[in-house]
Amino acid sequence: MRPMTSDAIPAPVPPPAPELAARAEQLYQERARGIHVQADHVFAGLLAVQWLAGIAAALVLTPKTGVGASSSVHVHVLTAALLGGVIAAFPVFLALRRPGDVATRHAVAIGQMLAGALLIHLTGGRIETHFHIFGSLALLSFYRDWRVLVSATAVVLLDHGVRGFGHPLSIYGSPSVERWRWAEHGAWVVFEDVFLVWA
């Protein structure tokens, strides 16, 4: 092996001219905005479809409730229609009216995770439905903005903590669970976040 000579060391690269750096920043911002607008439009459609899917799931799983000879529409159907509509309405409105804005990205992240929380509730806390959260995080990473994942994760942790203590059947499918189960679920969410942010 030959020893390194002085001509093998590359010359330092001079810093770019201020005009070039400004143009590079402008191109980066334009590209980032295009990605954000595109993701906003995708989520506007996804949130609307999830709202309708929640209603359909409630109609299939618990269409009616009965007391004696009378029956009526189950509260899950009304919850899916009304609460699901409220969850989807604001982020969809922002995605269509103010695409690319920072506030829109965070509203979409919060709405997406609340839609997942509602779906978990409608299925009685089935563990398989929790995969909606992990898929949603992967989709939210399309924004290429790690702060969006922080907003989404905060909603998941808060939902699992509050419902885990107050109404564990709706989130874990069991009337009583270990006190720290929310932390276990949250740790898996943070685990995924680490890799999404890194990527």
Phi and psi in degrees as a GROMACS rama.xvg file:
@    title "Ramachandran Plot"
@    xaxis  label "Phi"
@    yaxis  label "Psi"
@TYPE xy
-80.6722  143.207  ARG-2
-68.6132  149.91  PRO-3
-70.1442  137.788  MET-4
-105.208  169.491  THR-5
-64.6776  -26.359  SER-6
-77.8605  -8.95405  ASP-7
-82.1602  -14.6138  ALA-8
-86.6096  122.997  ILE-9
-67.5593  147.881  PRO-10
-70.9076  144.973  ALA-11
-63.0234  142.364  PRO-12
-82.2749  126.855  VAL-13
-69.2336  150.1  PRO-14
-64.0759  149.262  PRO-15
-66.4101  153.581  PRO-16
-62.6381  149.937  ALA-17
-55.1636  -35.406  PRO-18
-66.4472  -39.9501  GLU-19
-67.2905  -42.011  LEU-20
-63.8922  -40.6273  ALA-21
-64.9981  -40.6515  ALA-22
-66.861  -40.8074  ARG-23
-61.2605  -42.6252  ALA-24
-63.7878  -40.3865  GLU-25
-62.4636  -45.177  GLN-26
-64.0369  -39.2827  LEU-27
-62.599  -46.3915  TYR-28
-63.4379  -39.5456  GLN-29
-64.3154  -42.9489  GLU-30
-65.8561  -42.5841  ARG-31
-62.4802  -42.0653  ALA-32
-63.6344  -39.9364  ARG-33
-60.9378  -41.5669  GLY-34
-63.629  -42.6576  ILE-35
-66.0458  -42.8709  HIS-36
-63.624  -44.4062  VAL-37
-61.5794  -44.8804  GLN-38
-64.2281  -39.2135  ALA-39
-58.5671  -43.3052  ASP-40
-67.7332  -38.2607  HIS-41
-62.3027  -45.0485  VAL-42
-69.8636  -29.2339  PHE-43
-59.7343  -44.8549  ALA-44
-69.1615  -42.0137  GLY-45
-63.1151  -43.7328  LEU-46
-63.5545  -39.2889  LEU-47
-65.6978  -42.536  ALA-48
-65.2407  -40.6927  VAL-49
-63.5586  -36.8939  GLN-50
-60.7342  -47.924  TRP-51
-65.8467  -37.1651  LEU-52
-66.2196  -35.5769  ALA-53
-63.5702  -41.5889  GLY-54
-63.9888  -44.854  ILE-55
-61.3631  -42.2504  ALA-56
-62.2487  -42.1457  ALA-57
-65.7284  -38.1307  ALA-58
-66.0514  -33.6897  LEU-59
-79.7263  -44.8636  VAL-60
-78.4102  -43.21  LEU-61
-143.102  70.2585  THR-62
-70.705  -36.8114  PRO-63
-135.023  155.166  LYS-64
-126.912  149.581  THR-65
-135.167  145.268  GLY-66
-134.598  109.471  VAL-67
66.7016  -130.176  GLY-68
-85.7717  -12.6607  ALA-69
-98.3164  150.61  SER-70
-138.579  156.958  SER-71
-148.317  172.799  SER-72
-63.3277  134.964  VAL-73
-66.9712  148.024  HIS-74
-61.1756  -26.6248  VAL-75
-64.1321  -34.9623  HIS-76
-65.9925  -45.2004  VAL-77
-65.4147  -39.6771  LEU-78
-62.6134  -45.0551  THR-79
-63.0012  -41.5201  ALA-80
-71.3548  -50.1418  ALA-81
-81.1667  -55.6201  LEU-82
-67.0219  -40.1358  LEU-83
-60.0783  -39.0233  GLY-84
-65.1497  -41.8597  GLY-85
-64.1956  -42.9656  VAL-86
-61.089  -42.2237  ILE-87
-81.5453  -29.7353  ALA-88
-60.2464  -51.1153  ALA-89
-66.158  -49.5479  PHE-90
-62.2652  -37.9531  PRO-91
-64.7289  -42.7435  VAL-92
-57.9712  -48.4169  PHE-93
-64.9264  -39.6934  LEU-94
-63.4019  -31.2761  ALA-95
-88.0921  -33.0507  LEU-96
-93.3798  -32.3444  ARG-97
-134.167  56.5692  ARG-98
-65.9437  142.808  PRO-99
91.4049  -11.9206  GLY-100
-76.1772  150.989  ASP-101
-61.0567  -43.8288  VAL-102
-61.3625  -35.7089  ALA-103
-64.7007  -43.3764  THR-104
-59.3725  -44.0216  ARG-105
-71.7822  -36.6354  HIS-106
-63.3699  -39.9402  ALA-107
-64.1284  -44.5547  VAL-108
-60.8218  -44.5285  ALA-109
-65.7008  -45.6315  ILE-110
-61.4764  -40.4966  GLY-111
-63.1282  -42.0316  GLN-112
-73.5136  -33.5953  MET-113
-68.373  -34.7511  LEU-114
-62.8905  -39.5712  ALA-115
-64.2619  -40.687  GLY-116
-61.9722  -41.9611  ALA-117
-65.2842  -42.0461  LEU-118
-63.1076  -40.7162  LEU-119
-61.4716  -41.9714  ILE-120
-62.8503  -44.7663  HIS-121
-64.8599  -28.5421  LEU-122
-93.1717  8.71739  THR-123
73.9197  27.2485  GLY-124
78.4417  20.5369  GLY-125
-55.0934  133.316  ARG-126
-61.5007  -32.6111  ILE-127
-62.7923  -31.7549  GLU-128
-69.4692  -21.9443  THR-129
-65.2489  -19.0988  HIS-130
-63.9873  -19.7811  PHE-131
-57.24  -37.0612  HIS-132
-62.984  -46.39  ILE-133
-67.6499  -39.8938  PHE-134
-64.3305  -38.9778  GLY-135
-64.0633  -41.2664  SER-136
-60.7979  -42.0415  LEU-137
-62.2946  -42.1243  ALA-138
-66.9564  -39.6444  LEU-139
-65.4281  -24.4676  LEU-140
-67.4803  -14.6594  SER-141
-61.7891  -22.2795  PHE-142
-66.3917  -21.281  TYR-143
59.6406  37.651  ARG-144
-137.13  105.797  ASP-145
-61.7598  -25.235  TRP-146
-66.3948  -27.9853  ARG-147
-64.1951  -39.5935  VAL-148
-66.4957  -32.3534  LEU-149
-65.0287  -45.3623  VAL-150
-60.0784  -45.4565  SER-151
-63.9575  -42.9701  ALA-152
-65.1542  -38.9256  THR-153
-60.3331  -40.4094  ALA-154
-64.4854  -43.4784  VAL-155
-62.2454  -47.2707  VAL-156
-62.9981  -42.9988  LEU-157
-64.478  -45.1841  LEU-158
-62.0282  -47.7045  ASP-159
-65.3432  -36.9805  HIS-160
-68.6916  -49.9064  GLY-161
-68.7501  -51.5077  VAL-162
-70.0257  -30.2268  ARG-163
-62.2181  -35.4588  GLY-164
-84.9255  -40.9515  PHE-165
-86.9416  -35.3644  GLY-166
-150.927  68.4937  HIS-167
-61.9914  -25.286  PRO-168
-61.1925  -35.605  LEU-169
-76.0078  -15.8056  SER-170
-118.946  -29.0758  ILE-171
-114.241  -5.6747  TYR-172
74.2715  16.5849  GLY-173
-139.735  140.268  SER-174
-69.5288  -20.7311  PRO-175
-142.116  134.823  SER-176
-135.651  169.082  VAL-177
-62.7598  147.038  GLU-178
-59.2455  -31.7447  ARG-179
-105.602  18.5326  TRP-180
-61.9229  -34.0199  ARG-181
-59.1946  -35.2331  TRP-182
-69.0277  -36.5783  ALA-183
-63.9341  -47.3992  GLU-184
-61.6153  -43.9651  HIS-185
-61.9791  -37.0838  GLY-186
-63.7415  -37.3112  ALA-187
-67.8612  -35.6374  TRP-188
-65.2035  -45.558  VAL-189
-64.6374  -37.47  VAL-190
-56.4347  -46.9845  PHE-191
-65.517  -41.1153  GLU-192
-55.7382  -42.0579  ASP-193
-56.7563  -44.8993  VAL-194
-73.4206  -36.0687  PHE-195
-66.2473  -41.4007  LEU-196
-66.2322  -43.2309  VAL-197
-61.0015  -41.3815  TRP-198
